Amino acid sequence: MRILVVYTTRYGTTEKAAELAKRLFEDREHKVDVSRVEEDPSPIGYDLVILGAPVYRDGPHWDLMRWVEGHKGELEEVPKAFFLVAMHLAGSVFMGKLHGGIAYAQPLIEAFEVPPFYGTLIGGEIDPDKLSDEDRRKMVRFYAVLGEKLEKKSLFSEKDVEAFVRRVLLYYDWFGKHFRRGEVEKAKSFDFMEKVRELERLTG
Ligand SMILES: Cc1cc2nc3c(=O)[nH]c(=O)nc-3n(C[C@H](O)[C@H](O)[C@H](O)COP(=O)(O)O)c2cc1C
């Protein structure tokens, strides 16, 4: 199928994940275009759109959200999945509210009538020496809230990107392909437990 990977990045980690995802989709015989949001790609004509963004200030990078907003109508017609690159992967409950982790994805779910059928977090990287002065100050505060010090750290793992690609293709096949306007009702007939039983029968 034809896949568009659209992403934004500030320090390059999300770009690394997007390029690796492209290679892994291509290894599985799919045709992939990778494009930065700044190039304003059109999602028309693709079977699947992958949205990739780093988390900044507790949410998906606003440049990706702006692109989503600008192409909302077209994006309702095509199945979507996303990956977010972040440092606070596990998330926590902070002052009684969900904070970090997959809660970072909420704006991407709320942006659509027909939401992405799959999405996950991928570990990010931080190198204080590469940050702008302003970003370094912000990150010192971010880690202070977590009771940690800002230091060079990488949570990025190629295995996470591989798992993302594998699951996107699996779930696309199971139900994701119907996650488009006018067809999403069909996805409701997908029965997860029945799938598990079917797989159990196949594997004995
Ligand atoms: C100013 C700033 C704010 C950040 N805010 C968050 C945040 O709220 N939550 C989080 O998990 N990671 C946060 N990060 C970490 C980034 O998500 C991480 O460094 C990521 O790898 C950046 O991706 P990029 O290289 O594609 O820009 C922040 C980083 C910076 C520099």
The ligand as a Gaussian input file, in Angstrom:
#p B3LYP/6-31G(d) Opt

LIG

0 1
 C       11.844000      22.415000      25.585000
 C       11.564000      20.931000      25.679000
 C       10.356000      20.501000      26.210000
 C       10.100000      19.122000      26.322000
 N        8.929000      18.724000      26.877000
 C        8.713000      17.396000      27.078000
 C        7.535000      16.960000      27.752000
 O        6.659000      17.723000      28.142000
 N        7.404000      15.625000      27.954000
 C        8.336000      14.694000      27.523000
 O        8.151000      13.504000      27.746000
 N        9.443000      15.095000      26.855000
 C        9.657000      16.424000      26.630000
 N       10.793000      16.831000      25.984000
 C       11.744000      15.824000      25.475000
 C       11.600000      15.624000      23.969000
 O       10.357000      15.046000      23.663000
 C       12.743000      14.708000      23.480000
 O       13.968000      15.371000      23.686000
 C       12.613000      14.306000      22.021000
 O       13.593000      13.325000      21.724000
 C       12.776000      15.484000      21.093000
 O       12.535000      15.052000      19.771000
 P       13.148000      15.785000      18.513000
 O       14.649000      15.554000      18.548000
 O       12.515000      15.095000      17.339000
 O       12.800000      17.234000      18.567000
 C       11.053000      18.180000      25.849000
 C       12.262000      18.639000      25.295000
 C       12.518000      19.993000      25.206000
 C       13.821000      20.425000      24.626000

